[in-house]
């Protein structure tokens, strides 16, 4: 638990201090999603969902987003990634990249749909193409490299 809290604090510091400097065309990597992904491929779905909830709640409390938006999204992402990582071999970089990219896209889509539900006037298709997709690709590229270096234990089967 202490390691998780330290990692969350470290990611928060890196997301605010380093990620803006890594931005390409205004697109930043989502280090919170990379943390959740790394945790989700090594624990069960229930624990991954709980970790996603706390990471998202922490992220919501620091941002201007509605409280609970990221908590809901990341808890769902954590649960799904943990379940999918049992089906694919996440030790292989290609599978890790694909799953992380899918997680980023799904996170962006869920967030956009929830904001649209609550009457946020953002066009869905352009937001997906110009915000969610580049962010997911950037996060997947960076996350695949970072997780390849850190080599988290995985429970992938196939």
C-alpha positions in Angstrom: 0.0 0.0 0.0 2.9 2.4 0.8 4.5 1.6 -2.5 1.3 2.4 -4.3 0.9 5.8 -2.5 4.5 6.7 -3.2 4.1 5.8 -6.9 0.9 7.8 -7.1 2.7 10.8 -5.5 5.6 10.4 -7.9 3.4 10.2 -10.9 1.5 13.3 -9.8 4.8 15.2 -9.6 6.0 13.9 -12.9 2.6 14.6 -14.6 2.7 18.2 -13.4 6.4 19.0 -13.8 7.7 16.8 -16.6 4.7 15.9 -18.8 4.1 19.4 -20.1 7.7 19.6 -21.3 7.2 16.3 -23.2 4.1 17.6 -24.9 4.1 17.3 -28.7 1.6 19.5 -30.4 -0.2 20.1 -27.1 -0.6 16.4 -26.5 0.8 15.1 -23.2 1.2 11.5 -22.1 -1.1 10.3 -19.3 1.2 9.0 -16.6 -1.7 8.2 -14.3 -3.0 5.8 -17.0 0.5 4.2 -17.4 0.6 3.7 -13.6 -2.8 2.1 -13.6 -1.9 -0.1 -16.6 1.3 -1.3 -15.0 -0.6 -2.2 -11.8 -3.5 -3.7 -13.7 -1.4 -6.3 -15.6 0.0 -7.6 -12.4 -3.1 -7.8 -10.1 -6.6 -9.1 -10.2 -9.6 -7.2 -11.7 -11.1 -6.2 -8.3 -7.8 -4.7 -7.0 -7.2 -3.0 -10.4 -10.6 -1.4 -10.3 -10.1 -0.2 -6.7 -6.6 1.2 -7.7 -8.2 2.9 -10.7 -10.8 4.5 -8.5 -8.3 5.9 -6.1 -6.0 7.1 -8.9 -8.9 8.7 -10.7 -10.2 10.3 -7.5 -6.8 11.7 -6.8 -6.6 13.0 -10.4 -10.1 14.5 -10.1 -9.2 16.3 -6.8 -6.2 18.0 -8.5 -7.9 18.9 -11.7 -10.9 21.0 -12.7 -12.7 17.9 -13.8 -16.0 16.9 -12.2 -15.3 14.9 -9.1 -15.8 11.2 -9.9 -15.3 11.5 -13.7 -11.7 10.1 -13.8 -12.5 7.8 -10.8 -15.3 6.1 -12.7 -13.3 6.0 -15.9 -10.1 4.6 -14.4 -11.8 2.1 -12.2 -13.5 0.7 -15.4 -10.2 0.8 -17.3 -8.4 -1.0 -14.5 -11.0 -3.8 -14.3 -11.0 -4.3 -18.1 -7.2 -4.2 -18.5 -6.7 -6.7 -15.7 -9.2 -9.0 -17.2 -7.8 -8.7 -20.7 -4.2 -9.1 -19.5 -5.2 -12.6 -18.4 -6.0 -13.4 -22.0 -3.0 -11.9 -23.8 0.7 -12.1 -23.3 1.5 -8.6 -21.9 5.1 -9.4 -21.6 5.4 -8.9 -25.4 5.8 -5.2 -26.3 3.4 -5.4 -29.2 0.5 -6.7 -27.0 1.4 -4.3 -24.2 1.3 -1.4 -26.7 -2.0 -2.5 -28.2 -3.6 -3.0 -24.8 -2.3 0.4 -23.5 -3.4 2.2 -26.7 -6.9 0.6 -26.4 -7.0 1.6 -22.7 -6.1 5.2 -23.6 -8.7 5.3 -26.4 -11.4 3.8 -24.1 -10.5 6.3 -21.4 -10.8 9.2 -23.8 -14.1 7.9 -25.2 -15.7 7.3 -21.8 -14.6 10.7 -20.6 -16.0 12.4 -23.7 -19.3 10.5 -23.6 -19.8 11.4 -19.9 -19.0 15.0 -20.5 -21.4 15.0 -23.4 -24.0 13.4 -21.3 -23.7 16.3 -18.8 -24.0 18.8 -21.7 -20.4 19.7 -22.4 -20.5 21.3 -25.9 -17.6 19.4 -27.4 -18.0 17.7 -30.8 -17.4 14.0 -30.2 -15.7 12.9 -33.5 -13.2 15.8 -33.6 -12.4 15.4 -29.9 -11.7 11.7 -30.5 -9.6 12.3 -33.6 -7.6 15.3 -32.3 -7.4 14.7 -28.6 -8.1 11.1 -27.5 -6.4 9.3 -30.3 -3.1 11.3 -30.2 -3.1 11.1 -26.4 -3.7 7.4 -26.5 -0.9 6.8 -29.0 1.6 9.0 -27.1 0.7 7.3 -23.8 1.0 3.8 -25.4 4.4 4.6 -26.9 5.8 6.1 -23.7 4.1 3.5 -21.5 5.4 0.5 -23.5 8.9 1.8 -23.2 8.7 2.6 -19.5 7.0 -0.7 -18.6 9.6 -2.5 -20.8 12.4 -1.0 -18.7 10.6 -1.5 -15.4 9.5 -5.0 -16.3 6.4 -5.4 -14.1 5.4 -9.0 -13.3 2.5 -10.1 -15.4 0.0 -12.9 -15.4 -0.6 -13.0 -19.2 -1.3 -16.5 -20.5 -1.4 -16.7 -24.2 
